[in-house]
Amino acid sequence: MNHYTEMNPNPLVQYLNKPSEDFTKADLVRYIEDHDIVMINLRYCGWDGRLKALNFVINSKNHLDSILSAGERVDGSSLFSFIEAGSSDLYVIPRYKTAFLNPFSEVPMLDILCSYYNKDGEPLASSPQHILKKAHDKLKEKTGFTLEAMGELEYYVISQKGFLFQATDQKGYHEADPFSKWANFRREAMYAIAQAGGLIKYGHSEVGNFTLDDLEYEQNEIEFLPTNIEDAADQLLVAKWILRTLAYKKGVTVTFAPKITTGKAGSGMHIHSRLMKDGKNMMINGGHLTDIAKKAIAGYLDLAPSLTAFGNINPMSYFRLVPHQEAPTNVCWGDRNRSVLVRVPLGWSGKNFMAIDANPKEKGNPPDSSSKQTVELRSPDGSADVYLLMAGLAIAVVHGFEMKDALDYAKKTYVDVDIFNKKNKKRLDQLNKLPSSCWESADALERHKKIYLKYDIFTEGTLDGIIHYLRQFNDQHLRDEIKDNPEKLMQQVMKYFHCG
C-alpha cells in the first residue's frame, strides 16, 4: 500500500491502491466484480442544488460497461428551469474519480457523480458543474495558479426536547457530549463523508442552541480540507446528502437553512480558499500575505455583492446577513476579525514552536505550516448553488488580477476594528454594503453581468435565469415587514427549510 492510500478511509482508494483522480473504468469494474456490487447509482445536481439519483441493477458485464461508458438520458427540462421541454434530452456521463460505496444501501451499491452533455455530445454549457470547470480552467490560464477551496458546512439538528444535560442557549460552541446531544450523529456522518471521498478537517458543535415549541435545535459544523474547487464543490454536495439521509434514518431533521428565527445564530457555509502553484501556497510568504493574496481578496470584495446571487439565494439568507450575528454586512476584510466579509484566519505564520513548548521531550525543528493559510469568505450559506458559487470565486480571482487598482482597493477596504462597535461608526459608513434582499442581489448580478460573461464562462441565459429567479421573491422590504411577526417569519422559514 502506498503513502497516499495507507490511511485513506475511502474503501475504493484502499482496494485499488491509487488516488481517486486516477480511477479508470477498468478499476471500477474490478472493484464491482470483487465486492459483489449489484447496483449502480448515477448521481447529478439539479437546479435546486440537491443530489439526484438514477438507479441501475447490473444485469451483466456488458450492461455494466454500457452504464459506465455511455451513461444515460435524462429530462433536462425537469432538472433545469432554463431548458425547454421540446429540446430537453441530456446525457449524464459518470466521472470515475467520484465513485464511492453507498453508505446507506441494504444491498452493495456504488454511486458515481455525473456531468451533463447535450445532444451533440458536448458538455452542457449552462450546467453549473461545467461552468465551474470553465471558470477554473480560465483562472489557471490567466494566472498560472490553481484555486483550492474548503467549505464550512453548518447545520441544525432538530429533535424532540429532552430534559437531561440541557445546553446553555446560544453557548454551544465546541460543546461536548452529553451537553451536545448530536455529537455522535456528527461523527457518524463525518466518517460516512470521508468514506465517500470527502476530505474532512474536523467537526464540532456550533454556537446555535435553543428550544422552540418543544423542539431542540442544536447547531453543528463539519469543516473540510482544501482541495481544488471542482472537487470541493462535489464534496459539499455529497456531504449534504449524507447528513440528510442519516438524519432521516435517525428520525430527526437536519436543515442548512440560513436562518431559523431571529436572535439565534444562523447557519453559514463559509468558503476558505488559497491559490497554489507546484504544491506551494502562493497566498503567504515569510509569514505575511502576498500581493497575490491581496489581489484575490480585492476581486472577492469587488464582486461580493453579485456573489450573493450564487451563495445566498433565498429570502431567509438576508435575515442572516444582519449586524451583530457574526455574519457580514459590509464589504471589507481583516485579520482574525469575524465582523468582516473576508477574514484572514490564524495561519501558523509566526514562530511555530508551540508543539515543542507544549511537549518538552519532543525534539526537532518546528514544521512549516505556511500551506495552512487561507482567506475566508463569510457571506455564503447553505442555500448556495455550490458549483456556481465556486465558479464565481474563480472569476473574482481573475477579476482581482485584472483590476488596475487591486492593491489600493485592498488597502482601502482593510479594517482592524470591530465594525459593529458604535465607536467605529465612521469607519463603517465608509464601506460598501452587501445586498439586503434577493432583489438587491439580482440588481448586483445585473451590474456585474459583463464580468461573468467576459470569457464565455457563464451563459447569458443562466445569468438571466438567476436574476429572474431572485427577483420573483419580491423581497425588497420583507425584513422590515415581518421582523416583529414570529408567525409570518416561521412561515417564511418553512418555505425554504430544505434549501440547497
Phi, psi and omega in degrees: 000135186272173184305322184287322191264347193296333178239015182285128183283349180286116184298332178290319178297317180297312186289317182279347176057045177203154177294153187299329181294348178261003180299139174243171175301317180299323177298314181295319178299317179298315180297317181298315180293316186286342183243015176053043175290129185250346181223153174238135171250120168272128185239144182201158186264131176268182182296338180276001178081007180258155180281125178262171183214142172230119189262137178232133165270127181286119183265333183192173179292325177294320178297316178299315179300321179295318179298313184286332184270320189247350182063219181203166175275146172222163179272101183296329183291338176274347181258331183228130184291339186269002181260129181286144181297331182288343180220053193261350183294130175230158171260142168248121186243125184293143173256108192302327184294343183267001185297139175210156179283123181297121185280354187245343186290140177282341173247152182299121187219138178251131178253142181221129176285149186236160170250152179269139175230150182272185185297337179268007179077020179254151178306137179294115188300330184264003177293130179306320180295322179285325175301318178297316179300315179298319181295317180292320177299318180292320177300315179298320180294317187279330186246339185082004182247163167253154179251124175251149182215161173213145180255152169252109186263103178265144181203159173253139167259129185241126185213171177296143183296135173250179184235355181265135174051059179293129177284158180280133182306126177060027178230037186270004187299117177060027175294151181244166176299148005270358180288330170270106188285335188244028178294320181291324174302314180299316181295320178297318178295318180301317181293320178295320178296317179297319178295334179273007175104358179287133179268098187265136175273302177192174174223155179195165172283153183247181186302316190297128182197112180200167178242135181214123179052049177063019174245142176262133179246116180238123182267137178226169179215140170239126182247142186258170174267154180296138172208172183300148193299333179291316177291325179300320179294314178304316185295320178295320179298313180293320181299319179295320178296317180296315180299316180293318182293319177296319178299318179300318180292331180273352180079026177234175180246140172242137175226141174257012182305138184295332180211136180252321177202158181288151177080358178240154184301132172275173180251122176257177170224073181299143179242119173267147180214159176207149177263132186236150172211124180052041177078005182251138177284116184272003183276346187217146178210124180062030179083006181235150175297138178275166173298331176301313179297318183292327175293319178297317178299318179301319178296316177302314184291319183295325179263003185308316180301321181277338175297336176296338179293342177253333187254351183214082198245025166218163187304327182291342175303325187269358167276339175279322184277070179229157182299154171068022178236023184056030175234143186283151173228348185238150183272096181198173179217164180187173180270128171053029188244111185277004176265000184260167179282313177246117183251139173258099184286167174310135184232025180053036185269353178275201178286106190270064177258014190297317182295324178290321179294321182284341182230084189303335181276353180283135181245170175106181182269152178293151181287157172275110183252018183297335181293342182288339188293128176227173166241145190244122172269120192258002184277324187296159177220185186292351176282348190302145161278101193296327179291314180291327177297312179297321177297318178299321178296319178298317178296322179297323177297311178302317179300318179298321178290335181267349177290125181293329184250029187303314184290322176296319180296319178298320180296318183290332185262006178280133175231144180236025179227165173285108187286351177269353176287133185303327182290348179255020183302322181300317178294320179300318182293343180277349188262147171288158184250150170287159174303152178249010179198164174300323180300312179294326177297317177298319177300318180295319179296322178296320178296324185263008189306318183298328180292319181286337179268350192306316185248026179057039179270297170280152172264153180297323179297321178296312181296317179297322179296320178294316179301314179297316181300314182292323183287334182292347175288334177049050190252025184307324186241015187297319182301316180290326185290326186240006185299332180254018181234089184304325182294314179292325177299315180295326175300318178292317179303314184292332177300324188241024187298323183251042181291152174074000000 
